[in-house]
Every structure is written in structure tokens, then in C-alpha cells.
Amino acid sequence: MTLTAVDTEKPRAGSARPPRQGIGDTARAYLLNAPAMIVIGLLVAYPIGYSFWLSLHRYNLKLPALERFVWFQNYIALVGDPIFLSSLRVTVAFVVVVLGLTVVLGTALALVLNETFLGRGVLRSLVLLPWAMPGVVNGLMWRTIFDAKTGALNGLLLQLGLIDSYQAWLTSPSGAFFITAFAQVWNTLPFTVIILLAGLSTIPSEQYDAAKVDRAGVVQRFTQVTLPWLLHPLLIVLILETMNAFRAFDTIYVLTGGGPGDATNVIAVLNVRTVLTYTDFGLGSAYSWVITIVTLVISIGYISTLYQRGRIEV
């Protein structure tokens, strides 16, 4: 066997180290991520920037000769536009109702599904079904249920003797508003349940045991133990569900079309109607950016008020 001598002598003091070859780690990371960043820029950043650029123009396909750069006149015109202000009020009311019902029902359902009982796995699977349904299908389903002539709800209530004749539920402004809100909640509620169930699974059982030793009741255990641990999951729910409610379009458009009157004419419906019916891309882009700015401000408010309160030290 031949042994090869290995030089283990340390470099002499003052001797220069050989220069590193190649690029640095930071430059290499940017280089490797460059293709993905370029694709993201083309698919996301460019449409967003172009929509903002369009919002600064008077750009109507039916009036191409009047196209010009108008700075922020589209946004200024919204302040005095009664149609937009009415749509904004409807949108805010819609978001408040949807968000309130989603948080309350989602929390209650998550607490029930977090308990141990026979058939819990089956019930958890069934809860996911509404979330898997597209918004258009969701709107068609509820429109069929509440149909004034052949609706399943009218048939059921008539058989039970609760009504004397079929009712036109969607012709009433208040009825159409709350039915639309309920349809939106039904479609998005499973997501809230999943997020809150994940939060409930992280709560140590020792904390509930200690609360029971201190003779804490059900309400006290919820407010003192469960709720503090759910603040971060609730923050996620509030941000995402607020965005979904502000952008809700397909279910509302299929179910009521924004009517009757302006009862369900939310900003998203007004935006699509402005762009596709009136071909006013400048004003329609301004509507889109109003939705973006409002949801951004609300999200920042959620984070600033709930994030620090939700910090838990173990």
C-alpha cells in the first residue's frame, strides 16, 4: 500500500490568500431567480401597471378620437358621481354583512368540528363542498332555489304551510341583498373554517386543563384561551375575505345582475359593466384601482390592530 503525504503546514503569516473564483452568493441567487422574476413581471406587474396607466386616460373604444391623457380626472370624477357613490355604499354594506357572517359562522363551525364525535371526518369533508363550487355555478344554484315560479324554497314552504303562494324573493331590494350576501358566505365559508381549524389544532390542551382547574366556564375559556390563539388566523381570514367580498362579481352577476335597481350593484359589477357594456376602459380601470386601494388600506388596518395583540409568548 502506498501512502501519499499530505501537506498540513499552515500558511505563513502575511501570505496572500488566493482570490475567490466566480460570482458571489447574492449575485448567483439573483441570476437563478431572474427567469421566474421576468415571468412574474410579464404576467403580473405589467398588467397592473398598464391598468393604472389606463386609469389616467380618457379611453373609450366607442370614442377613439377623444382618447387623451387626463391625469387623475377619472378619480376626481368618481367623487361627485352618484352612481359610484351609491355603488360604494352597497359594496361597504355587502362587505360588512358578508365578513360578519363569515367570521361568526366560521368560528362556530370550526369549534364544533374541533371536538371529537362520531362522523367528524365525514362532516369535515362535506364542509369543503361549497368551496369547490365555482362562483357562477353557486349563483345559478341559488337563483334556482329562490326562483319565483319553480324555486325549491317556495315549494318547501308551501308544503309546510308557511306561505300561501309562491314568493318573488329576488324582486325585493332588501331580500336580494341579503340572499346575495348569504350566497357569497356559503361559497367562501369553508376557507374560513379550514384556517380556524388549523389555528385551533395548535392550542395546547394543557391550557384548557389549567383553565378548568381554575373553574373557568365555557365563555371564559373561549375568551381567555381560544380567542387569543385565533387572532393570527382571524387576521388572515379578515384580510382575504375582505378582498374576496370587495371583488365579488360572478355570484352577484348571475344571481341578480346587480338589481333590483341598485340593491346589489357593487363596485365589481359596476366595473365590469363600465368596461364591457360602455367600453370605457379608463373609468373602469379607475374603479379597479379604487377597489385595490380600499382593500389595501383595510388590510393595513387589520395588521396594525391585530398583529401585536395576537403575539403569544409560551
C-alpha positions in Angstrom: 0.0 0.0 0.0 1.4 3.4 -1.0 0.8 6.3 1.3 0.6 9.8 0.0 1.9 12.6 2.1 -0.4 15.4 2.8 0.9 18.9 3.4 -0.7 20.1 6.6 1.6 23.0 7.1 -0.4 26.2 7.9 0.1 29.2 5.5 2.7 31.6 6.7 1.8 34.8 8.3 1.4 37.6 5.8 0.9 35.3 2.8 -1.9 36.3 0.5 -4.9 34.0 0.1 -5.9 33.1 -3.5 -8.8 35.2 -4.8 -12.2 33.6 -4.8 -13.4 32.5 -8.2 -16.8 33.0 -9.7 -19.7 35.3 -8.6 -21.0 35.9 -5.1 -23.9 34.1 -3.5 -26.2 37.1 -3.7 -25.5 37.6 -7.4 -25.9 33.9 -8.0 -29.3 33.9 -6.2 -30.5 36.9 -8.4 -29.3 35.1 -11.5 -31.1 31.9 -10.7 -34.3 33.7 -9.8 -34.2 36.0 -12.8 -36.3 33.8 -15.2 -39.1 33.4 -12.6 -39.0 37.2 -11.8 -39.2 38.0 -15.5 -42.2 35.8 -16.0 -43.9 37.2 -12.9 -43.2 40.7 -14.1 -44.8 40.0 -17.5 -47.8 38.2 -16.1 -48.5 40.3 -13.0 -46.6 43.6 -12.8 -47.1 44.7 -16.4 -51.0 44.3 -16.4 -51.1 46.1 -13.0 -49.0 48.9 -14.3 -50.9 49.1 -17.6 -54.3 49.3 -15.8 -53.0 52.2 -13.7 -51.8 53.9 -16.9 -55.2 53.4 -18.5 -56.9 54.9 -15.4 -55.0 58.1 -16.2 -56.5 58.3 -19.7 -59.9 59.1 -21.2 -60.0 55.8 -23.1 -63.4 54.7 -24.6 -63.4 52.3 -27.6 -66.6 53.9 -28.9 -64.9 57.3 -28.9 -61.4 56.7 -30.1 -60.9 60.3 -31.3 -61.3 61.6 -27.7 -58.6 59.5 -26.2 -56.1 61.6 -24.3 -54.1 61.7 -21.0 -56.2 63.3 -18.3 -54.1 62.6 -15.2 -56.3 61.9 -12.2 -59.6 63.3 -13.7 -61.2 59.9 -13.7 -60.6 59.6 -10.0 -61.8 63.1 -9.3 -64.9 62.4 -11.3 -65.8 59.5 -9.0 -66.1 61.8 -6.0 -69.2 63.5 -7.5 -70.6 60.5 -9.4 -73.9 59.5 -7.7 -73.8 56.1 -9.4 -70.3 55.4 -8.0 -71.2 56.7 -4.5 -74.4 54.5 -4.4 -72.3 51.5 -5.5 -69.7 52.2 -2.9 -72.4 52.3 -0.1 -73.8 49.0 -1.4 -70.3 47.5 -1.5 -69.4 48.6 2.0 -72.7 47.2 3.4 -72.2 44.0 1.4 -68.6 43.5 2.8 -69.7 44.2 6.4 -72.6 41.7 6.2 -70.5 39.0 4.5 -67.5 39.5 6.7 -69.6 39.4 9.9 -71.5 36.3 8.9 -68.3 34.6 7.7 -66.3 35.2 10.9 -69.2 34.3 13.3 -70.4 31.2 11.4 -66.8 30.1 10.6 -65.7 30.3 14.2 -68.7 28.4 15.4 -68.4 25.7 12.8 -64.6 25.4 13.5 -65.2 25.0 17.2 -67.8 22.2 16.5 -65.6 20.4 14.1 -62.6 20.6 16.5 -64.5 18.5 19.0 -64.3 14.7 18.9 -67.6 12.9 17.9 -68.8 10.2 15.6 -68.7 11.2 11.9 -66.5 14.2 12.4 -64.3 13.2 9.4 -67.3 12.9 7.1 -68.6 16.3 8.2 -65.3 17.9 7.7 -65.2 16.6 4.2 -68.8 17.8 3.4 -67.9 21.3 4.7 -65.4 21.6 1.8 -68.1 21.1 -0.9 -69.3 24.8 -1.2 -65.7 26.0 -1.6 -65.2 23.6 -4.6 -68.1 25.2 -6.4 -67.3 28.0 -8.9 -69.0 31.3 -8.3 -71.1 31.1 -11.5 -72.4 27.6 -10.5 -73.1 28.9 -7.0 -75.1 31.8 -8.4 -77.1 29.6 -10.7 -77.9 27.2 -7.8 -79.2 29.8 -5.5 -81.1 31.5 -8.3 -82.9 28.2 -9.0 -83.6 27.7 -5.3 -85.1 31.2 -5.0 -86.9 31.2 -8.3 -90.4 32.9 -8.1 -92.1 30.2 -10.2 -90.2 26.9 -9.8 -88.0 27.6 -6.8 -87.3 24.7 -4.4 -87.7 27.1 -1.4 -91.1 28.2 -2.4 -92.2 24.6 -2.9 -90.9 23.6 0.5 -92.5 26.5 2.4 -95.8 25.9 0.5 -95.8 22.3 1.5 -95.2 23.2 5.1 -98.0 25.7 5.0 -95.8 28.7 5.9 -96.8 30.6 2.7 -100.0 30.7 0.7 -98.4 31.3 -2.7 -95.0 31.4 -4.4 -92.9 34.5 -3.4 -90.6 36.5 -5.7 -87.7 36.7 -3.2 -85.2 38.3 -5.6 -87.5 41.2 -6.6 -87.3 42.9 -3.2 -84.2 45.1 -2.8 -83.5 44.0 0.8 -84.3 40.4 0.0 -82.0 40.3 -3.0 -79.2 42.0 -1.0 -79.3 39.5 1.9 -79.8 36.5 -0.4 -76.7 37.6 -2.4 -74.7 38.1 0.8 -75.8 34.6 2.1 -74.8 33.0 -1.2 -71.4 34.6 -1.0 -70.9 33.5 2.6 -72.0 29.9 1.7 -69.4 29.8 -1.1 -66.4 31.1 0.9 -67.2 29.8 4.4 -65.2 26.6 4.1 -62.0 28.5 3.7 -62.6 30.3 7.0 -63.3 27.0 8.7 -60.1 25.4 7.4 -57.9 28.4 8.6 -59.6 28.5 12.0 -59.4 24.7 12.4 -55.7 24.9 11.8 -55.4 27.6 14.4 -57.4 25.5 16.9 -55.2 22.5 16.4 -52.1 24.5 17.7 -53.6 25.3 21.0 -52.0 23.2 23.8 -54.5 21.1 25.7 -52.7 21.9 28.9 -54.1 25.5 28.7 -57.7 24.2 28.7 -56.8 21.8 31.6 -55.4 24.7 33.6 -58.5 26.8 32.8 -60.7 24.0 34.0 -58.7 23.8 37.2 -59.3 27.5 37.7 -63.0 26.8 37.3 -63.2 28.8 34.1 -66.5 28.4 32.3 -67.1 27.8 28.6 -67.2 31.5 27.8 -64.1 32.3 29.9 -62.2 29.5 28.2 -63.1 30.9 24.8 -62.2 34.5 25.6 -59.1 33.8 27.6 -57.6 30.8 25.9 -59.1 30.1 22.5 -59.6 33.7 21.1 -56.0 34.9 21.8 -54.6 31.9 19.9 -57.0 32.6 17.0 -56.1 36.2 16.4 -53.5 35.4 13.8 -55.7 33.0 11.8 -58.5 35.6 12.1 -56.2 38.2 10.7 -55.6 36.0 7.6 -59.4 35.4 7.3 -60.2 39.1 7.7 -57.7 40.2 5.0 -58.6 37.5 2.4 -62.3 37.6 3.0 -62.4 41.4 2.8 -60.6 41.2 -0.6 -63.0 38.5 -1.8 -66.1 40.4 -0.7 -64.9 43.6 -2.4 -64.1 41.8 -5.6 -67.3 39.6 -5.6 -68.8 39.6 -9.0 -69.7 36.2 -10.6 -72.2 35.1 -7.9 -73.8 38.5 -7.7 -74.0 39.0 -11.5 -75.6 35.5 -12.1 -77.9 35.8 -9.2 -79.3 39.3 -9.5 -77.3 41.1 -12.2 -76.8 44.0 -9.8 -80.5 44.5 -9.3 -83.3 45.0 -8.5 -82.5 48.7 -9.1 -79.1 49.3 -7.5 -79.7 47.0 -4.5 -76.8 44.7 -5.3 -74.8 46.9 -7.7 -71.5 46.5 -6.0 -68.3 48.2 -7.4 -67.2 45.0 -9.1 -70.4 44.7 -11.1 -70.3 48.4 -11.9 -66.7 48.0 -13.1 -67.4 45.1 -15.4 -70.5 46.9 -16.8 -68.5 50.0 -17.4 -65.7 48.2 -19.3 -67.7 45.6 -21.3 -71.0 47.4 -21.9 -69.8 51.0 -22.2 -66.3 50.1 -23.3 -64.9 52.9 -21.0 -61.5 51.3 -20.1 -60.2 54.5 -18.4 -63.0 54.8 -15.9 -63.2 51.0 -15.5 -59.5 50.9 -14.6 -60.1 53.7 -12.1 -62.8 51.6 -10.5 -60.4 48.7 -10.2 -57.8 50.8 -8.5 -60.3 52.1 -6.0 -61.1 48.5 -5.0 -57.3 47.9 -4.7 -56.6 50.9 -2.6 -59.6 50.4 -0.3 -58.7 46.7 0.4 -55.0 47.7 0.9 -55.9 50.3 3.5 -58.2 47.9 5.3 -55.6 45.2 5.3 -53.0 47.6 6.8 -55.6 48.5 9.5 -56.2 44.8 10.3 -52.4 44.1 10.6 -51.7 47.2 12.7 -54.6 46.4 15.2 -54.5 42.7 15.4 -50.9 41.6 14.8 -49.4 42.8 18.0 -52.4 41.6 20.1 -52.1 38.2 18.6 -48.5 37.7 19.7 -48.4 34.8 22.1 -45.4 34.0 24.4 -45.1 30.4 25.6 
